């Protein structure tokens, strides 16, 4: 037997991309360049190698789900410094848990916080549309209805959860909110985040702030869920924030992140992870704690991304609705038909991008907010980025 809830999810975007492109051979003589996957290509900080090697003896220990006191203190301390929150607001012992990358955690949290019924009805999970695909998988496999809230140019590329009808809000168990947004790079202001926290408390659902791109920003540091809670008095009730080192520190292979927030929710999440989680190994936690305690490598990382967006400004100008995102490392380009453009770019330029349609869901009328777009990940070195964007402009 196969879980019939899988039918609600559909094929994963990169499987769809392979189906679209892999039967075609590029006519270009240039080396293939993939802008499809958001996998940072900047060199990892050397400290990672040194700390992991120095912690060799710790490979002999099973890691605890709660991790180490040193890691929890590093994550809590980073939140305090980054968002200017009071030092006693996040208790490292009860309010932080390490995870093996936030992808796994974003999925597993649904098992911890979505009940069988909400006010006697099937639970609903709010998420932006376009969205990170893990959100829909988590909602559907936890037995909830995914509710896709369009994040389009008209809405400032951010979803408005408060505009949902009462029938939806009355049975909402969880809401995923990503700022800076993937794929558009839009940053929500502090008032928006505060309103989301208040809405979650008024309607009694969990608001989950996916902040994996929080440290890749153009000018001003994006506000976050913790900052919103501090501005509302300091309570973490109904709130969880997720963050990761993959983008911040260019270590996607380290698979290290954390979840912080409401201690009751953290306790429930720990129980789920006790049964099905894969705790980060201690040598990797040691490296991760050091990375959270260091900002110099993060500032250097941001400078590299800014330089690449300077290249995009020069090459793209105002073409294809280009705008310089406030955060994250994606271009969200309006090419009228994302699937057709992605196929053309691959066939004529050996350039791999992902159609926005694959990152979004159709509405009841068959309209898809991502259909006109392609997403391009600015993850390569500056020379490769310039070459890729020049190819894109020549072809499109």
C-alpha positions as CSV (number, residue, x, y, z in Angstrom):
1,X,0.0,0.0,0.0
2,X,1.1,3.6,-0.8
3,X,-0.1,6.6,1.2
4,X,-2.8,8.2,-1.0
5,X,-1.9,11.6,0.5
6,X,1.1,11.5,-1.8
7,X,-1.3,12.2,-4.7
8,X,-1.8,15.7,-3.2
9,X,1.8,16.6,-3.6
10,X,2.7,15.8,-7.2
11,X,6.1,15.4,-8.7
12,X,9.0,17.2,-7.1
13,X,10.1,20.3,-9.1
14,X,13.5,19.0,-10.0
15,X,12.0,15.7,-11.3
16,X,9.7,17.8,-13.5
17,X,12.7,19.8,-14.7
18,X,14.6,16.7,-15.7
19,X,11.5,15.5,-17.6
20,X,11.5,18.8,-19.4
21,X,15.1,19.1,-20.3
22,X,17.0,15.9,-20.2
23,X,15.8,14.5,-23.5
24,X,17.3,17.6,-25.2
25,X,20.9,18.2,-26.1
26,X,22.1,21.8,-26.0
27,X,23.3,23.2,-29.3
28,X,25.6,25.5,-27.5
29,X,29.4,24.8,-27.4
30,X,29.6,26.5,-24.0
31,X,29.9,24.5,-20.8
32,X,26.6,23.8,-19.1
33,X,25.7,26.2,-16.3
34,X,23.0,25.4,-13.8
35,X,21.1,28.2,-12.1
36,X,18.3,25.9,-11.1
37,X,19.4,24.8,-7.7
38,X,19.9,27.1,-4.7
39,X,23.2,25.4,-3.7
40,X,25.8,27.9,-2.6
41,X,29.1,27.5,-4.4
42,X,31.2,29.9,-2.3
43,X,34.1,28.2,-0.5
44,X,33.2,27.1,3.0
45,X,35.0,28.8,5.9
46,X,38.2,26.9,6.7
47,X,37.3,26.7,10.4
48,X,34.8,24.0,9.5
49,X,37.5,21.5,8.4
50,X,39.7,22.4,11.4
51,X,37.0,22.0,14.0
52,X,35.6,18.8,12.6
53,X,39.1,17.3,12.4
54,X,39.9,18.4,16.0
55,X,36.6,16.7,17.2
56,X,37.4,13.4,15.7
57,X,36.9,11.5,18.9
58,X,33.3,12.6,19.1
59,X,32.3,10.5,16.1
60,X,32.3,7.6,18.6
61,X,29.2,9.0,20.4
62,X,25.5,8.9,19.5
63,X,24.4,12.5,19.4
64,X,21.4,13.6,21.6
65,X,18.4,15.1,19.9
66,X,18.8,18.2,22.1
67,X,22.4,18.6,20.9
68,X,25.0,20.2,23.1
69,X,24.7,23.1,25.6
70,X,27.4,24.9,23.6
71,X,25.5,24.7,20.4
72,X,22.2,25.8,22.0
73,X,23.9,28.7,23.7
74,X,25.5,29.7,20.3
75,X,22.2,29.7,18.5
76,X,20.4,31.6,21.3
77,X,23.3,34.1,21.5
78,X,23.2,34.7,17.8
79,X,19.5,35.4,17.9
80,X,20.0,37.9,20.7
81,X,22.8,39.8,18.9
82,X,21.2,39.6,15.4
83,X,17.7,40.8,16.4
84,X,18.5,42.8,19.6
85,X,16.2,40.7,21.7
86,X,16.5,40.5,25.5
87,X,19.0,38.0,26.8
88,X,16.4,36.0,28.8
89,X,13.9,35.8,26.0
90,X,15.2,32.5,24.4
91,X,16.2,29.9,27.0
92,X,18.9,27.7,25.4
93,X,17.7,24.8,27.5
94,X,14.0,24.9,26.5
95,X,13.7,27.2,23.5
96,X,16.3,25.9,21.0
97,X,16.9,22.5,19.3
98,X,19.4,21.7,16.6
99,X,18.3,20.1,13.4
100,X,20.0,18.4,10.4
101,X,19.2,21.2,8.1
102,X,15.9,23.0,8.1
103,X,14.5,21.0,5.2
104,X,14.0,18.0,7.5
105,X,12.8,20.2,10.3
106,X,10.3,22.1,8.2
107,X,8.8,18.8,7.2
108,X,8.8,17.1,10.6
109,X,7.3,20.1,12.5
110,X,3.9,19.4,10.9
111,X,3.8,16.0,12.6
112,X,4.3,17.8,15.9
113,X,1.8,20.6,15.7
114,X,-1.0,19.6,13.4
115,X,-3.8,17.9,15.3
116,X,-6.3,15.4,13.7
117,X,-9.1,18.1,13.9
118,X,-9.2,21.8,14.4
119,X,-12.6,22.9,15.9
120,X,-14.0,19.6,14.6
121,X,-12.8,20.2,11.0
122,X,-9.9,19.0,8.9
123,X,-6.8,21.2,9.6
124,X,-5.5,23.8,7.2
125,X,-1.9,24.9,6.6
126,X,-1.3,28.3,5.1
127,X,1.7,28.8,2.8
128,X,2.8,31.3,0.1
129,X,2.3,30.6,-3.6
130,X,5.0,30.2,-5.0
131,X,6.4,28.2,-2.1
132,X,9.3,26.0,-0.8
133,X,8.0,22.5,-1.8
134,X,8.6,20.9,1.6
135,X,5.7,23.0,3.0
136,X,3.1,21.2,0.9
137,X,4.6,17.8,1.5
138,X,4.5,18.4,5.2
139,X,0.9,19.6,5.2
140,X,-0.5,16.9,3.0
141,X,1.3,14.0,4.7
142,X,0.3,15.3,8.2
143,X,-3.4,15.0,7.0
144,X,-4.0,18.8,6.5
145,X,-5.3,20.8,3.6
146,X,-2.5,23.0,2.1
147,X,-3.9,26.5,1.4
148,X,-2.0,28.4,-1.2
149,X,-2.0,32.2,-0.7
150,X,-0.7,34.0,-3.8
151,X,2.4,36.1,-3.5
152,X,2.5,38.1,-6.7
153,X,3.7,41.5,-7.9
154,X,0.3,42.9,-6.9
155,X,0.8,41.8,-3.3
156,X,4.4,42.8,-3.1
157,X,5.4,39.2,-3.6
158,X,4.3,38.4,0.0
159,X,1.2,36.4,1.0
160,X,-1.6,38.1,3.0
161,X,-2.7,35.4,5.4
162,X,-5.1,37.7,7.2
163,X,-7.2,38.1,4.1
164,X,-8.2,34.4,4.2
165,X,-11.9,33.7,4.8
166,X,-13.0,32.8,8.4
167,X,-13.7,29.2,7.2
168,X,-10.0,28.8,6.5
169,X,-8.6,30.7,9.5
170,X,-10.9,28.9,11.9
171,X,-9.3,25.5,11.0
172,X,-5.7,26.7,10.5
173,X,-3.2,24.7,12.5
174,X,0.0,26.0,11.0
175,X,1.3,28.8,8.7
176,X,4.6,28.8,6.9
177,X,6.0,32.3,6.2
178,X,9.3,32.8,4.4
179,X,11.2,36.2,4.6
180,X,13.3,36.9,2.6
181,X,11.0,35.1,0.3
182,X,12.0,32.1,-1.9
183,X,11.9,32.7,-4.9
184,X,11.2,36.5,-5.1
185,X,13.6,37.8,-2.5
186,X,11.0,40.1,-0.9
187,X,11.5,41.1,2.8
188,X,8.6,41.6,5.1
189,X,8.7,44.6,7.4
190,X,8.5,44.4,11.2
191,X,4.9,45.5,11.3
192,X,3.9,42.7,8.9
193,X,5.7,40.1,11.1
194,X,4.0,41.5,14.3
195,X,0.6,41.3,12.6
196,X,1.3,37.7,11.7
197,X,2.2,36.8,15.3
198,X,-1.0,38.5,16.6
199,X,-3.1,36.7,14.0
200,X,-1.6,33.4,15.0
201,X,-2.4,34.0,18.6
202,X,-5.9,35.3,17.9
203,X,-6.7,32.3,15.8
204,X,-4.6,29.9,17.9
205,X,-2.3,28.5,15.2
206,X,1.4,28.1,14.9
207,X,3.2,30.7,12.9
208,X,6.5,29.3,11.5
209,X,9.1,31.8,10.2
210,X,11.4,30.3,7.7
211,X,14.4,32.6,7.8
212,X,17.0,30.5,6.0
213,X,17.9,33.5,3.7
214,X,18.0,36.1,6.6
215,X,21.7,36.7,6.3
216,X,21.9,37.1,2.5
217,X,20.6,40.7,2.1
218,X,21.4,43.7,0.0
219,X,21.3,46.6,2.3
220,X,19.4,46.4,5.6
221,X,19.2,43.3,7.7
222,X,15.7,41.8,7.4
223,X,13.7,41.8,10.6
224,X,12.7,38.4,11.9
225,X,10.1,36.6,14.0
226,X,12.1,36.9,17.2
227,X,12.3,40.6,16.7
228,X,8.5,40.8,16.2
229,X,7.9,38.8,19.4
230,X,10.3,41.1,21.3
231,X,8.4,44.2,20.0
232,X,5.1,42.6,21.3
233,X,6.4,42.1,24.8
234,X,8.7,39.1,24.6
235,X,6.4,36.1,24.6
236,X,7.2,33.3,22.2
237,X,3.7,31.8,22.3
238,X,2.6,30.1,19.0
239,X,5.9,31.1,17.3
240,X,8.8,29.1,15.9
241,X,11.7,30.4,13.8
242,X,13.9,28.2,11.6
243,X,17.4,29.1,10.4
244,X,20.3,27.3,8.8
245,X,23.9,27.7,8.0
246,X,23.6,26.5,4.4
247,X,23.2,29.9,2.9
248,X,24.6,32.1,5.6
249,X,27.9,30.2,5.8
250,X,28.0,28.5,2.4
251,X,28.0,25.0,4.0
252,X,24.9,23.2,2.5
253,X,26.7,19.9,3.1
254,X,27.0,20.5,6.8
255,X,23.2,20.0,7.1
256,X,23.0,22.2,10.2
257,X,20.3,24.5,11.4
258,X,18.1,25.2,14.5
259,X,14.6,25.7,15.5
260,X,13.8,28.2,18.3
261,X,10.7,29.6,19.9
262,X,7.8,28.6,22.1
263,X,9.1,26.0,24.7
264,X,5.9,24.0,24.5
265,X,6.2,23.6,20.8
266,X,10.0,22.8,21.0
267,X,9.1,20.1,23.5
268,X,6.5,18.6,21.2
269,X,9.0,18.8,18.3
270,X,11.7,17.1,20.4
271,X,9.3,14.2,21.0
272,X,8.8,13.7,17.3
273,X,12.5,13.9,16.7
274,X,13.1,11.3,19.4
275,X,11.2,8.8,17.3
276,X,12.1,9.8,13.8
277,X,14.8,12.5,13.7
278,X,18.5,12.2,12.8
279,X,20.4,14.4,15.3
280,X,23.4,16.3,14.0
281,X,26.7,14.5,14.9
282,X,28.8,16.2,17.6
283,X,31.7,17.2,15.4
284,X,29.4,18.9,13.0
285,X,27.6,20.7,15.9
286,X,30.9,21.9,17.2
287,X,31.7,23.5,13.8
288,X,28.1,24.9,13.6
289,X,28.4,26.5,16.9
290,X,31.6,28.2,15.9
291,X,30.0,29.5,12.7
292,X,27.0,31.0,14.6
293,X,29.6,32.8,16.8
294,X,31.5,34.3,13.8
295,X,30.2,37.2,11.6
296,X,33.3,38.0,9.6
297,X,32.9,35.2,7.1
298,X,29.2,36.1,6.7
299,X,30.0,39.7,5.8
300,X,32.4,38.4,3.2
301,X,29.8,36.1,1.8
302,X,27.2,38.9,1.5
303,X,29.8,41.0,-0.3
304,X,30.2,38.2,-2.9
305,X,26.4,38.1,-3.5
306,X,26.2,41.9,-3.8
307,X,28.9,41.9,-6.4
308,X,26.9,39.4,-8.5
309,X,23.7,41.5,-8.2
310,X,25.8,44.4,-9.5
311,X,26.5,42.3,-12.5
312,X,22.8,41.5,-12.9
313,X,21.9,45.2,-12.7
314,X,24.3,45.9,-15.5
315,X,23.4,43.0,-17.8
316,X,19.6,42.8,-17.2
317,X,18.7,46.4,-16.6
318,X,14.9,46.4,-16.6
319,X,14.5,43.4,-18.9
320,X,12.1,40.6,-18.0
321,X,10.8,42.6,-15.0
322,X,14.2,42.3,-13.3
323,X,14.4,43.9,-9.8
324,X,17.3,43.7,-7.4
325,X,15.9,41.6,-4.5
326,X,16.2,42.9,-0.9
327,X,17.2,39.4,0.3
328,X,18.1,35.9,-0.8
329,X,20.1,35.0,-3.9
330,X,17.5,34.4,-6.6
331,X,16.4,36.2,-9.7
332,X,12.6,36.0,-10.4
333,X,12.3,36.9,-14.0
334,X,9.1,37.4,-16.0
335,X,9.7,35.7,-19.3
336,X,6.0,35.3,-20.2
337,X,6.2,31.5,-20.3
338,X,8.6,30.0,-17.8
339,X,8.5,26.4,-19.2
340,X,9.1,27.6,-22.8
341,X,11.9,29.9,-21.7
342,X,13.6,27.2,-19.5
343,X,13.6,24.8,-22.5
344,X,14.9,27.4,-24.9
345,X,17.7,28.4,-22.5
346,X,18.8,24.8,-22.2
347,X,18.6,23.9,-25.8
348,X,20.3,27.0,-27.2
349,X,22.6,28.0,-24.3
350,X,23.2,25.0,-22.0
351,X,21.7,27.1,-19.3
352,X,19.6,25.4,-16.7
353,X,16.9,27.4,-14.9
354,X,13.6,26.3,-13.2
355,X,10.2,27.3,-14.4
356,X,8.2,29.3,-11.8
357,X,5.2,27.0,-12.5
358,X,7.1,24.1,-10.9
359,X,7.4,26.1,-7.7
360,X,3.7,27.1,-7.5
361,X,0.2,25.6,-7.6
362,X,-2.6,26.2,-10.0
363,X,-5.8,27.7,-8.6
364,X,-9.3,26.3,-9.2
365,X,-9.4,28.1,-12.6
366,X,-6.0,26.7,-13.7
367,X,-4.1,30.0,-13.1
368,X,-0.6,29.7,-11.7
369,X,1.2,32.7,-10.2
370,X,4.6,31.3,-11.2
371,X,3.8,30.4,-14.8
372,X,5.3,33.5,-16.4
373,X,8.6,33.3,-14.4
374,X,11.9,31.5,-14.2
375,X,14.0,31.3,-11.1
376,X,17.8,31.7,-11.4
377,X,20.0,31.0,-8.4
378,X,23.0,33.3,-8.2
379,X,25.2,30.8,-6.5
380,X,28.3,30.6,-8.8
381,X,31.4,32.7,-8.9
382,X,31.2,36.1,-10.5
383,X,32.7,35.1,-13.8
384,X,30.3,32.2,-14.2
385,X,27.4,34.4,-13.2
386,X,28.3,37.0,-15.8
387,X,28.6,34.4,-18.5
388,X,25.3,32.8,-17.5
389,X,23.4,36.1,-17.5
390,X,24.9,37.1,-20.8
391,X,23.7,33.9,-22.4
392,X,20.3,34.4,-20.9
393,X,20.0,37.9,-22.4
394,X,21.3,36.8,-25.8
395,X,18.8,34.0,-26.0
396,X,15.7,35.6,-24.6
